[in-house]
Amino acid sequence: MPDNSLSSTETAEPVVKTKKPRKTIGFYLASAWISLVMFLALFGWVLPTPQWDEASYDNLGVAPFHPSHILGTTNDGYDMMASIVNGAKISIIVSLVAVLIGGGIGSFIGITAAYFRGKYDFAVTMIFNIMLSIPNLVLSLALLSVLAYSDENNPASMTRRVVVLIISLIIVIIPILGRIARGSALQWGSREFVLASKSMGSKNFFIIRKHILPNVAPAILAIGFLAVGSVIIVEGSLALLGIGIPGGASWGSMLANGRGNIEYSPHEVYLPALCIAFTVISFNWFGDYVRVKLDKRESKI
């Protein structure tokens, strides 16, 4: 009877353990910064700062670390700390709303296109490709220019511009996350457990909700973090072009308002620029971390 045990000269193959992605110092710094920004966006009103849109004409263009204005004031007398806090609220709300709504719509379209295939999938893919061929900034610029001419003396006009800005950013996000969702859904839709569920007569949307969506969600989440950073950059770029959120309400519009005073009050530009840069880098870091975890997860399946 042959001996099935290993001989003294034979060795078992080593078991390769998949390492978890390490949380570096950058991860913790990104976490701290995003936590700070979210706190300012949600609870900034508790801070003892002046109203962001009330000017102090006795303190025009004050440099940072002034006893009454820790981050200084603008050349028009607006408190920079109050403006940064308000800008965090506006920039984060606009970005998250655009990504959540656009991501939800795009993911639904992408997943259903991958699942049902046929002419529907062909049409969706063609529309996504056309939309993605247009630069994000150009698409948003065109929509705002046509639909949201604003009059600074008309509050209704300004509100309309903000609404159209959010809608334009949603339209930008839909094909980005929709294409990611479709590609991931194509991969998971051919797995054995999905085919088994189909053979048992499960309804299509039950299969999508129960088997495909939970597996596609991590990929959407990873790109969603990156999309938040992209939306913040697009909003800031539109503000610099003069058609973003007006009145210094967001970080981008703070940049637009302060660029003419950079020689005399450089902190008007540097502070909101640093806020945008740190926020974009932090969300990108989170997106990369989630992507690495996703790659490790899929390698085990």
Backbone bond lengths (Angstrom), bond angles and torsions (degrees), N, CA, C in turn:
res aa  C-N    CA-C-N  psi(-1)  N-CA   C-N-CA  omega(-1)  CA-C   N-CA-C  phi
1 M - - - 1.477 - - 1.518 108.94 -
2 P 1.315 117.94 124.92 1.457 119.57 -176.32 1.516 111.20 -67.45
3 D 1.305 113.92 144.88 1.466 120.76 179.18 1.521 109.07 -87.63
4 N 1.349 115.08 118.04 1.461 119.66 -178.12 1.517 113.05 -86.58
5 S 1.317 116.79 -6.82 1.457 119.11 -178.55 1.506 110.41 -76.75
6 L 1.311 117.42 161.16 1.450 122.33 -179.92 1.511 109.79 -73.31
7 S 1.327 116.62 136.00 1.459 120.88 175.14 1.514 109.54 -74.30
8 S 1.320 115.53 171.40 1.458 120.17 -177.07 1.513 112.25 -66.03
9 T 1.339 116.68 -22.24 1.463 119.87 -178.74 1.515 112.61 -93.27
10 E 1.351 116.67 -7.85 1.456 120.46 -178.68 1.528 109.91 -97.28
11 T 1.283 115.12 146.26 1.469 120.21 178.03 1.515 109.61 -127.41
12 A 1.291 115.48 144.82 1.467 119.78 177.76 1.512 110.02 -72.05
13 E 1.329 115.80 149.69 1.457 120.05 178.14 1.523 109.69 -66.36
14 P 1.318 117.13 135.43 1.464 119.30 -178.57 1.526 111.32 -66.39
15 V 1.303 115.01 142.54 1.460 120.66 177.19 1.521 108.41 -83.74
16 V 1.326 116.24 118.87 1.454 120.99 -178.56 1.521 108.90 -88.65
17 K 1.296 115.79 117.12 1.453 121.07 178.52 1.525 110.19 -92.37
18 T 1.300 115.16 132.87 1.460 120.16 178.43 1.520 109.92 -79.05
19 K 1.296 115.72 121.21 1.458 120.10 -178.74 1.526 110.53 -78.19
20 K 1.301 113.73 141.86 1.457 118.54 174.16 1.525 109.19 -74.16
21 P 1.334 117.47 146.30 1.469 118.95 177.02 1.520 110.56 -61.23
22 R 1.314 116.15 130.15 1.460 120.37 -177.45 1.524 110.87 -73.84
23 K 1.308 114.73 142.74 1.458 120.51 175.73 1.520 108.20 -89.65
24 T 1.308 115.66 103.52 1.457 121.43 -176.82 1.520 110.47 -82.21
25 I 1.324 114.88 176.20 1.460 120.30 177.21 1.525 110.70 -61.09
26 G 1.352 116.00 -32.64 1.463 119.36 177.53 1.513 112.15 -63.22
27 F 1.340 116.40 -36.87 1.461 120.23 178.67 1.524 110.59 -62.71
28 Y 1.315 116.38 -44.30 1.462 119.95 -178.72 1.529 111.44 -69.88
29 L 1.331 116.94 -36.42 1.463 119.54 176.40 1.529 110.69 -65.39
30 A 1.343 115.88 -42.15 1.465 119.90 177.95 1.524 110.70 -63.29
31 S 1.337 116.25 -41.12 1.469 120.12 178.37 1.520 110.95 -61.78
32 A 1.343 115.68 -43.95 1.463 119.72 -179.23 1.524 111.13 -63.75
33 W 1.341 116.73 -41.94 1.463 119.36 -178.04 1.527 111.32 -67.82
34 I 1.334 117.30 -44.81 1.464 119.75 179.44 1.526 110.37 -63.63
35 S 1.333 116.85 -38.57 1.467 120.09 177.05 1.522 110.67 -61.91
36 L 1.335 116.74 -41.52 1.463 120.57 178.71 1.523 110.98 -64.01
37 V 1.332 116.44 -45.48 1.468 120.35 -179.08 1.527 110.64 -63.59
38 M 1.334 116.80 -42.17 1.461 119.73 179.06 1.529 111.03 -65.32
39 F 1.334 116.49 -37.19 1.470 119.42 176.76 1.529 110.36 -63.10
40 L 1.331 116.51 -45.42 1.465 119.88 179.33 1.526 110.96 -62.64
41 A 1.343 115.94 -39.34 1.461 119.51 -178.58 1.528 111.74 -67.18
42 L 1.339 116.74 -36.66 1.460 120.45 -175.18 1.525 113.48 -93.37
43 F 1.332 115.99 -37.06 1.464 119.33 -172.08 1.525 112.65 -126.36
44 G 1.319 117.03 19.50 1.454 119.69 -179.43 1.513 113.70 -62.68
45 W 1.332 115.97 -21.84 1.467 119.80 -178.59 1.527 112.43 -66.58
46 V 1.343 118.06 -17.16 1.464 119.63 -179.31 1.528 111.54 -80.97
47 L 1.323 117.50 -14.09 1.457 120.20 -178.34 1.531 110.33 -73.55
48 P 1.332 117.00 144.77 1.479 120.29 -178.31 1.522 112.38 -80.14
49 T 1.316 115.82 64.73 1.465 120.75 179.16 1.522 109.51 -113.54
50 P 1.331 117.75 156.12 1.475 120.00 175.80 1.529 110.41 -66.95
51 Q 1.307 116.19 170.36 1.456 120.33 172.49 1.526 108.81 -63.85
52 W 1.330 115.71 136.12 1.462 119.22 -173.98 1.522 112.29 -65.90
53 D 1.319 117.46 -25.38 1.467 120.13 -177.24 1.530 112.61 -104.84
54 E 1.338 116.87 16.87 1.460 120.84 175.91 1.523 109.17 -109.08
55 A 1.328 116.47 120.09 1.466 121.26 -175.96 1.523 110.83 -86.96
56 S 1.341 114.79 146.56 1.465 122.01 173.23 1.528 107.24 -108.14
57 Y 1.306 116.26 100.73 1.467 120.00 -173.48 1.528 112.59 -73.97
58 D 1.324 116.78 -6.78 1.465 120.25 174.60 1.525 111.83 -87.66
59 N 1.335 116.76 -9.87 1.469 120.96 -177.93 1.531 109.25 -133.61
60 L 1.299 116.48 74.32 1.463 121.48 -179.41 1.522 109.69 -93.01
61 G 1.340 115.80 127.12 1.459 120.11 176.20 1.514 114.25 64.00
62 V 1.331 117.79 33.68 1.469 121.40 179.77 1.525 109.57 -71.34
63 A 1.333 116.77 136.84 1.462 122.04 179.50 1.528 110.27 -73.14
64 P 1.338 117.71 160.10 1.469 120.59 177.53 1.528 112.44 -57.75
65 F 1.350 114.36 159.79 1.474 124.70 179.20 1.529 112.58 71.26
66 H 1.308 115.93 22.01 1.462 120.06 171.29 1.536 107.84 -73.00
67 P 1.344 118.76 142.79 1.470 120.42 -177.61 1.527 114.19 -54.20
68 S 1.319 117.51 -35.23 1.467 120.71 -178.08 1.520 113.21 -95.51
69 H 1.325 117.41 -15.11 1.468 121.72 -176.94 1.527 107.67 -140.62
70 I 1.336 116.44 94.54 1.462 121.41 -170.79 1.525 112.37 -60.45
71 L 1.328 117.65 -33.85 1.470 121.12 178.09 1.527 111.93 -105.62
72 G 1.319 117.14 12.30 1.456 120.59 179.03 1.516 112.20 83.98
73 T 1.319 114.97 -172.21 1.464 121.43 177.19 1.523 109.10 -131.33
74 T 1.320 114.98 164.91 1.456 119.77 176.56 1.526 109.29 -79.21
75 N 1.307 115.28 174.10 1.466 120.05 178.59 1.525 111.92 -66.68
76 D 1.343 115.79 -15.18 1.465 120.73 177.28 1.523 112.31 -99.45
77 G 1.341 117.19 1.29 1.458 120.52 175.82 1.511 116.01 94.64
78 Y 1.336 118.86 9.17 1.463 120.82 179.45 1.528 110.35 -84.79
79 D 1.328 116.50 137.90 1.457 121.70 -178.18 1.527 110.29 -69.26
80 M 1.337 117.02 125.96 1.459 121.13 -175.90 1.527 111.82 -69.93
81 M 1.327 117.46 -37.98 1.460 120.15 179.03 1.520 110.75 -61.54
82 A 1.330 116.68 -46.09 1.462 120.68 178.58 1.528 110.87 -63.05
83 S 1.330 116.67 -38.66 1.466 120.49 179.55 1.522 111.29 -68.11
84 I 1.347 117.18 -39.52 1.465 120.91 178.13 1.526 110.33 -63.24
85 V 1.338 116.57 -43.49 1.466 120.74 179.81 1.523 110.60 -63.42
86 N 1.327 117.15 -46.83 1.464 120.27 178.43 1.527 111.06 -65.31
87 G 1.340 116.74 -38.13 1.459 120.32 178.02 1.511 112.39 -63.68
88 A 1.346 116.78 -35.49 1.465 120.12 176.44 1.521 110.35 -61.49
89 K 1.332 115.86 -44.06 1.465 119.81 179.99 1.519 111.25 -61.95
90 I 1.322 116.89 -48.92 1.464 120.54 -176.88 1.526 111.04 -66.96
91 S 1.328 117.49 -48.69 1.465 121.00 -176.36 1.521 111.50 -63.48
92 I 1.345 117.05 -43.45 1.460 120.20 -178.73 1.524 111.03 -69.78
93 I 1.331 117.25 -42.97 1.465 119.43 -179.97 1.520 110.76 -62.56
94 V 1.332 117.07 -47.35 1.463 120.47 179.56 1.527 110.62 -59.85
95 S 1.329 117.26 -44.81 1.462 121.36 -177.21 1.525 111.56 -67.12
96 L 1.335 116.85 -47.19 1.461 119.72 -177.82 1.523 111.56 -67.14
97 V 1.333 117.18 -40.98 1.466 119.54 178.32 1.526 110.19 -61.66
98 A 1.334 116.87 -44.78 1.465 120.47 -179.72 1.522 111.35 -62.83
99 V 1.334 117.22 -43.77 1.467 120.52 -177.24 1.528 110.87 -71.79
100 L 1.330 117.80 -41.42 1.463 120.01 -178.75 1.529 111.48 -66.07
101 I 1.328 116.52 -47.61 1.469 118.97 -178.99 1.526 110.37 -71.68
102 G 1.338 116.78 -48.99 1.461 119.57 179.28 1.512 112.14 -62.30
103 G 1.347 116.43 -40.32 1.461 119.78 178.29 1.510 112.12 -65.92
104 G 1.346 116.55 -39.30 1.458 119.38 178.74 1.523 112.23 -64.53
105 I 1.331 116.08 -45.70 1.470 119.79 179.21 1.525 110.64 -65.79
106 G 1.331 116.39 -48.26 1.459 119.93 -178.87 1.512 112.65 -62.51
107 S 1.339 117.05 -39.83 1.465 120.42 179.93 1.521 111.03 -65.43
108 F 1.334 116.71 -42.34 1.465 119.78 178.74 1.525 110.69 -61.38
109 I 1.329 116.16 -46.55 1.466 119.73 -179.66 1.523 110.52 -64.09
110 G 1.339 117.12 -44.87 1.458 120.53 -177.74 1.511 113.00 -65.18
111 I 1.340 117.27 -43.28 1.466 120.59 -178.59 1.524 110.90 -67.46
112 T 1.332 117.03 -44.92 1.467 119.00 179.91 1.526 111.50 -66.25
113 A 1.333 117.21 -34.87 1.468 119.56 177.09 1.521 110.67 -64.51
114 A 1.331 117.41 -41.74 1.464 120.85 179.42 1.521 111.43 -68.07
115 Y 1.314 116.67 -32.01 1.467 119.72 -176.63 1.529 111.83 -79.27
116 F 1.334 117.38 -46.18 1.463 120.51 -175.07 1.524 112.64 -86.04
117 R 1.328 117.34 -24.06 1.460 123.92 177.93 1.532 111.43 55.03
118 G 1.339 115.91 -151.20 1.456 120.70 178.04 1.518 114.25 67.13
119 K 1.338 115.63 -150.21 1.462 121.47 -176.97 1.530 111.76 -65.06
120 Y 1.325 115.87 -33.65 1.469 119.41 178.92 1.525 110.39 -61.98
121 D 1.309 116.72 -45.81 1.466 120.95 178.79 1.527 110.77 -64.30
122 F 1.320 116.82 -40.46 1.467 120.75 179.28 1.529 110.72 -62.06
123 A 1.335 116.39 -45.15 1.466 120.23 -179.25 1.529 111.19 -65.54
124 V 1.332 116.64 -43.22 1.466 120.37 179.87 1.520 110.65 -62.92
125 T 1.326 116.63 -45.16 1.467 120.61 -179.75 1.523 111.12 -61.71
126 M 1.320 116.93 -41.75 1.458 120.74 -179.94 1.533 110.78 -64.76
127 I 1.337 116.94 -43.51 1.469 120.41 179.66 1.526 110.63 -64.98
128 F 1.332 116.64 -43.01 1.468 120.05 177.63 1.525 110.97 -59.79
129 N 1.320 116.52 -44.36 1.468 120.00 -178.92 1.525 111.82 -63.69
130 I 1.335 116.37 -39.41 1.468 119.84 178.38 1.526 110.17 -64.71
131 M 1.330 116.45 -44.91 1.466 120.12 -178.92 1.524 111.51 -66.23
132 L 1.327 116.45 -38.58 1.464 119.73 -179.59 1.523 112.36 -72.74
133 S 1.333 116.82 -19.03 1.465 119.36 178.15 1.529 112.00 -75.00
134 I 1.331 116.36 -15.84 1.470 121.09 178.24 1.525 108.22 -94.34
135 P 1.322 119.34 125.16 1.472 120.27 178.29 1.525 111.70 -54.93
136 N 1.330 115.69 141.61 1.468 120.52 -177.05 1.522 112.49 -54.19
137 L 1.322 115.85 -44.55 1.461 119.97 -177.34 1.521 111.24 -65.17
138 V 1.330 117.01 -39.80 1.468 121.00 -179.18 1.525 110.54 -66.10
139 L 1.340 116.61 -42.30 1.462 120.18 179.95 1.526 110.98 -63.46
140 S 1.324 117.10 -46.42 1.467 120.43 178.47 1.523 111.22 -64.25
141 L 1.323 116.37 -40.17 1.464 121.43 179.56 1.521 110.94 -61.36
142 A 1.333 116.72 -43.43 1.460 120.49 -179.55 1.529 111.34 -64.29
143 L 1.332 116.63 -44.98 1.464 119.83 -179.17 1.527 111.63 -63.87
144 L 1.327 116.41 -43.59 1.461 119.78 -179.49 1.522 111.96 -67.48
145 S 1.326 116.45 -39.00 1.460 120.09 -178.40 1.522 111.36 -65.07
146 V 1.329 116.39 -36.71 1.462 120.38 -176.58 1.527 111.78 -82.70
147 L 1.343 116.76 -40.69 1.463 120.44 -168.85 1.517 115.07 -102.66
148 A 1.323 118.08 -12.57 1.466 117.77 -169.26 1.513 112.96 -135.42
149 Y 1.308 117.87 50.72 1.464 119.07 170.60 1.522 107.90 -64.76
150 S 1.334 116.76 130.43 1.469 119.40 -173.58 1.516 111.70 -117.95
151 D 1.304 113.44 148.52 1.457 122.59 173.06 1.526 106.79 -117.02
152 E 1.337 116.94 116.62 1.457 120.36 -174.62 1.524 112.53 -61.88
153 N 1.314 117.98 -19.44 1.458 121.06 179.07 1.527 112.75 -90.82
154 N 1.320 116.30 -0.47 1.460 121.00 -178.44 1.530 109.34 -116.84
155 P 1.341 118.87 104.87 1.467 120.95 -178.24 1.522 113.29 -58.36
156 A 1.344 117.31 -36.98 1.459 120.10 179.98 1.520 110.80 -63.36
157 S 1.328 116.48 -37.54 1.457 120.79 178.30 1.524 111.17 -66.07
158 M 1.333 116.62 -39.16 1.453 120.36 179.42 1.524 110.84 -67.44
159 T 1.339 116.63 -40.60 1.464 120.46 177.68 1.518 110.48 -62.41
160 R 1.327 115.58 -40.24 1.461 119.65 178.82 1.520 110.78 -61.74
161 R 1.334 116.87 -38.50 1.463 119.40 179.76 1.525 110.80 -63.75
162 V 1.325 117.46 -42.27 1.465 120.63 179.28 1.525 110.27 -62.72
163 V 1.338 116.74 -43.36 1.463 120.64 179.97 1.522 110.68 -63.42
164 V 1.335 116.68 -45.45 1.465 120.24 179.59 1.525 110.65 -65.25
165 L 1.336 117.33 -35.92 1.460 120.43 176.82 1.519 110.57 -60.46
166 I 1.332 116.78 -47.00 1.465 120.09 179.64 1.523 110.59 -63.00
167 I 1.339 117.06 -42.60 1.468 120.41 179.20 1.525 110.71 -62.55
168 S 1.328 117.14 -41.91 1.466 120.09 179.79 1.525 111.11 -64.43
169 L 1.334 117.33 -37.45 1.462 120.49 177.89 1.525 110.86 -69.82
170 I 1.331 116.72 -35.36 1.469 120.16 175.19 1.520 110.25 -61.65
171 I 1.331 116.64 -44.61 1.466 120.95 179.27 1.524 110.67 -62.40
172 V 1.330 116.93 -35.28 1.466 120.70 177.53 1.524 110.89 -66.15
173 I 1.341 116.99 -39.10 1.463 121.50 -174.95 1.530 112.06 -75.74
174 I 1.333 118.05 -33.11 1.471 121.42 -173.82 1.527 112.84 -51.72
175 P 1.343 120.92 -53.70 1.470 118.78 -178.09 1.525 113.23 -70.00
176 I 1.340 117.79 -28.19 1.468 119.95 -179.02 1.524 110.48 -65.13
177 L 1.328 116.71 -55.93 1.459 119.79 -179.73 1.524 111.79 -76.40
178 G 1.337 116.93 -27.41 1.459 119.50 177.16 1.514 112.45 -64.01
179 R 1.316 116.61 -40.21 1.464 120.06 179.39 1.528 111.01 -68.49
180 I 1.334 117.03 -39.24 1.462 120.71 176.82 1.523 110.17 -62.90
181 A 1.336 116.41 -44.82 1.461 120.88 -179.96 1.526 111.00 -62.93
182 R 1.320 117.19 -41.13 1.462 120.21 179.77 1.522 110.93 -63.71
183 G 1.339 117.11 -46.65 1.459 120.01 -179.11 1.513 112.43 -61.75
184 S 1.331 116.95 -41.91 1.459 119.99 179.05 1.526 111.34 -69.89
185 A 1.341 116.87 -37.91 1.463 120.34 179.45 1.525 111.56 -66.66
186 L 1.319 117.94 -34.03 1.468 120.62 175.73 1.524 110.64 -61.14
187 Q 1.315 116.39 -39.09 1.459 120.96 -179.88 1.533 111.31 -67.99
188 W 1.324 116.52 -47.53 1.459 119.94 -176.88 1.525 112.53 -77.55
189 G 1.327 117.78 -24.89 1.455 120.01 -177.53 1.508 114.52 -67.37
190 S 1.327 117.33 -18.12 1.465 120.76 179.73 1.524 112.72 -99.36
191 R 1.330 118.27 7.58 1.464 121.26 179.34 1.532 110.58 -72.78
192 E 1.353 114.87 158.03 1.459 120.87 -174.42 1.526 112.64 -61.64
193 F 1.329 117.36 -39.88 1.466 119.09 -176.55 1.525 111.55 -68.01
194 V 1.343 117.33 -28.53 1.464 120.10 176.38 1.525 109.90 -73.20
195 L 1.329 116.38 -44.10 1.463 120.22 178.50 1.520 110.96 -63.52
196 A 1.343 116.74 -37.31 1.463 120.17 178.45 1.524 110.83 -65.78
197 S 1.323 116.52 -39.86 1.460 120.07 178.84 1.524 110.97 -65.19
198 K 1.344 116.72 -37.59 1.464 120.01 176.33 1.525 111.01 -63.68
199 S 1.331 115.96 -43.61 1.466 120.20 -177.78 1.526 112.00 -65.94
200 M 1.330 117.13 -23.85 1.463 121.09 178.47 1.523 112.01 -84.52
201 G 1.333 116.71 -0.61 1.453 120.62 176.07 1.513 115.25 86.61
202 S 1.324 117.80 18.34 1.466 120.53 178.95 1.525 109.78 -66.36
203 K 1.309 115.90 147.54 1.458 120.65 179.31 1.525 110.37 -70.20
204 N 1.339 114.53 151.71 1.469 119.86 -174.29 1.528 112.56 -58.39
205 F 1.317 116.77 -48.65 1.461 118.62 -176.08 1.528 112.19 -73.25
206 F 1.325 117.46 -22.13 1.467 119.76 171.24 1.523 109.86 -67.34
207 I 1.327 116.88 -42.41 1.469 120.95 178.69 1.524 110.35 -63.87
208 I 1.336 115.57 -43.88 1.470 119.10 179.35 1.526 110.65 -61.34
209 R 1.328 116.47 -46.39 1.469 120.23 -176.71 1.524 112.07 -71.39
210 K 1.323 117.27 -37.99 1.463 120.85 -172.53 1.517 112.99 -87.19
211 H 1.322 118.09 -37.46 1.462 120.68 -170.05 1.528 114.07 -112.56
212 I 1.327 117.70 -37.10 1.468 119.62 -173.65 1.525 111.61 -91.23
213 L 1.321 117.34 -50.24 1.466 120.32 -175.86 1.533 113.52 -57.26
214 P 1.350 119.94 -45.76 1.474 118.46 179.61 1.522 113.62 -60.75
215 N 1.323 117.77 -29.21 1.463 120.75 -179.67 1.523 112.56 -86.12
216 V 1.330 116.41 -24.58 1.462 120.48 178.45 1.532 110.98 -83.51
217 A 1.328 116.32 -26.72 1.471 121.11 -174.32 1.527 114.34 -54.75
218 P 1.353 120.60 -42.40 1.474 118.59 179.87 1.525 113.62 -59.72
219 A 1.329 117.51 -39.51 1.465 120.19 178.57 1.524 110.77 -65.68
220 I 1.332 116.56 -40.50 1.464 120.34 177.98 1.524 110.25 -64.70
221 L 1.335 116.20 -40.60 1.464 120.62 -179.89 1.522 111.35 -62.75
222 A 1.341 116.01 -42.96 1.466 119.75 -179.09 1.523 111.17 -60.82
223 I 1.328 116.88 -46.48 1.463 120.26 179.60 1.523 110.66 -73.23
224 G 1.335 116.74 -27.40 1.458 119.95 178.62 1.520 112.49 -61.85
225 F 1.346 117.03 -39.50 1.465 119.97 176.42 1.528 110.65 -61.65
226 L 1.328 116.11 -43.22 1.463 119.63 178.40 1.525 110.80 -65.03
227 A 1.337 116.07 -35.58 1.463 120.15 -178.69 1.523 111.74 -66.12
228 V 1.337 117.57 -34.41 1.468 120.16 177.93 1.523 110.08 -59.71
229 G 1.339 115.92 -45.69 1.461 119.70 177.36 1.515 112.33 -61.72
230 S 1.335 116.57 -40.57 1.468 120.19 179.61 1.524 111.52 -63.98
231 V 1.330 116.65 -39.92 1.465 120.51 -179.85 1.523 110.68 -65.61
232 I 1.333 117.20 -40.14 1.465 120.15 178.06 1.528 110.41 -61.10
233 I 1.339 116.48 -40.96 1.466 120.45 179.12 1.529 110.76 -66.05
234 V 1.338 117.03 -43.27 1.467 120.28 179.74 1.525 110.14 -62.81
235 E 1.331 116.97 -43.63 1.473 120.06 179.41 1.522 111.00 -62.12
236 G 1.335 116.42 -41.72 1.458 119.41 177.81 1.518 112.41 -65.39
237 S 1.327 116.35 -39.07 1.467 120.38 178.97 1.523 111.18 -65.29
238 L 1.334 116.35 -41.03 1.465 119.71 177.74 1.524 111.13 -63.76
239 A 1.334 116.42 -38.08 1.464 119.60 178.11 1.521 110.83 -64.10
240 L 1.337 116.87 -40.17 1.464 120.09 178.51 1.524 111.36 -64.59
241 L 1.335 116.13 -28.64 1.464 120.18 177.43 1.529 111.97 -82.97
242 G 1.319 116.22 -4.31 1.460 120.17 175.21 1.508 115.69 90.99
243 I 1.338 118.28 10.97 1.468 119.50 -179.04 1.523 111.96 -128.08
244 G 1.319 117.41 20.68 1.454 120.76 176.81 1.518 110.80 -88.88
245 I 1.338 115.64 -155.67 1.461 120.34 176.70 1.523 108.32 -69.71
246 P 1.312 118.75 121.56 1.472 121.03 -171.90 1.523 112.99 -82.76
247 G 1.326 115.19 170.63 1.454 121.44 169.83 1.508 116.10 79.37
248 G 1.325 119.22 14.26 1.458 120.10 -179.66 1.506 113.73 72.01
249 A 1.345 117.81 22.41 1.461 120.60 -175.75 1.519 112.97 -76.82
250 S 1.317 118.63 -28.74 1.462 122.31 -179.59 1.523 109.36 -114.84
251 W 1.336 115.74 170.11 1.464 119.48 177.61 1.522 110.84 -60.58
252 G 1.331 116.30 -39.51 1.457 119.54 179.77 1.513 112.57 -63.63
253 S 1.330 116.84 -43.21 1.467 119.07 179.42 1.527 111.45 -71.69
254 M 1.349 117.59 -26.32 1.468 119.84 172.43 1.529 110.21 -63.59
255 L 1.334 115.72 -41.49 1.469 120.04 176.03 1.520 110.65 -60.43
256 A 1.334 115.58 -46.09 1.464 119.80 -178.11 1.525 111.28 -62.33
257 N 1.329 116.88 -40.68 1.465 120.09 -178.99 1.521 112.58 -71.69
258 G 1.335 116.84 -31.47 1.456 119.75 -174.29 1.505 115.97 -91.90
259 R 1.334 117.92 -9.70 1.463 118.87 -174.26 1.528 112.36 -64.65
260 G 1.324 117.43 -27.22 1.458 119.75 178.89 1.513 113.25 -76.16
261 N 1.337 116.43 -13.71 1.466 120.65 -178.33 1.523 112.42 -110.86
262 I 1.327 117.22 16.05 1.458 119.79 -173.22 1.524 112.38 -62.54
263 E 1.324 117.82 -28.16 1.462 120.02 -179.29 1.527 111.66 -72.52
264 Y 1.334 116.44 -34.63 1.461 120.28 -175.26 1.534 111.98 -100.07
265 S 1.330 116.91 -33.06 1.471 121.62 -179.61 1.525 109.13 -132.97
266 P 1.334 117.98 71.61 1.469 120.22 -175.11 1.520 113.74 -61.62
267 H 1.338 116.95 -25.39 1.469 118.86 -179.15 1.531 111.62 -66.22
268 E 1.332 118.09 -19.55 1.464 120.53 176.27 1.525 111.56 -62.69
269 V 1.331 116.44 -28.82 1.460 121.68 -179.66 1.522 110.93 -98.88
270 Y 1.324 116.60 -44.24 1.462 119.86 -173.21 1.529 112.61 -65.58
271 L 1.323 118.18 -40.22 1.463 119.94 -176.38 1.534 112.60 -65.87
272 P 1.344 120.05 -51.88 1.471 118.02 176.56 1.521 112.88 -65.56
273 A 1.354 117.30 -32.10 1.465 119.61 177.67 1.525 110.74 -64.43
274 L 1.331 117.11 -41.36 1.463 120.68 177.54 1.527 111.06 -65.84
275 C 1.320 117.12 -38.88 1.466 120.15 177.55 1.524 111.04 -61.37
276 I 1.324 116.59 -44.65 1.465 120.55 178.24 1.524 110.25 -63.20
277 A 1.337 116.87 -46.49 1.465 121.00 -177.22 1.524 111.08 -62.45
278 F 1.331 117.62 -48.72 1.464 120.72 -178.66 1.526 111.39 -63.49
279 T 1.330 116.98 -38.89 1.463 120.25 -179.16 1.524 111.26 -68.01
280 V 1.322 116.89 -44.23 1.469 120.60 179.02 1.526 110.50 -63.40
281 I 1.335 117.13 -45.73 1.467 120.89 179.37 1.529 110.52 -61.36
282 S 1.325 117.39 -41.22 1.465 121.06 -178.35 1.524 111.43 -65.45
283 F 1.325 117.39 -44.91 1.465 119.57 178.42 1.528 110.74 -66.32
284 N 1.328 117.59 -36.75 1.463 120.23 176.43 1.523 110.78 -64.01
285 W 1.331 116.88 -38.53 1.459 120.99 178.90 1.528 110.60 -63.18
286 F 1.326 115.40 -43.05 1.459 119.69 177.21 1.523 110.79 -62.88
287 G 1.326 116.50 -42.53 1.452 119.65 178.59 1.513 112.52 -61.01
288 D 1.332 117.23 -42.13 1.461 120.79 177.87 1.524 111.12 -64.87
289 Y 1.334 116.94 -39.63 1.467 120.46 -179.97 1.530 110.58 -63.49
290 V 1.334 116.47 -45.22 1.467 120.29 178.49 1.523 110.49 -64.11
291 R 1.340 117.10 -37.93 1.464 120.23 179.23 1.524 111.28 -63.75
292 V 1.335 117.23 -42.30 1.468 120.73 178.68 1.523 110.32 -63.15
293 K 1.331 116.82 -42.84 1.458 119.82 177.56 1.523 110.67 -62.83
294 L 1.320 116.82 -37.48 1.461 121.18 178.27 1.518 110.67 -64.71
295 D 1.331 117.49 -43.32 1.463 120.71 178.81 1.521 110.94 -61.50
296 K 1.337 117.47 -41.15 1.460 121.18 178.18 1.523 110.77 -64.70
297 R 1.330 115.91 -40.00 1.464 120.61 -179.11 1.519 111.01 -64.69
298 E 1.341 116.68 -45.21 1.456 119.49 -177.41 1.523 111.88 -70.35
299 S 1.332 117.76 -26.64 1.463 119.99 178.98 1.522 111.85 -69.04
300 K 1.346 117.22 -19.68 1.463 120.77 179.23 1.520 112.29 -86.25
301 I 1.331 116.18 -16.48 1.472 119.71 -174.61 1.528 110.78 -89.37
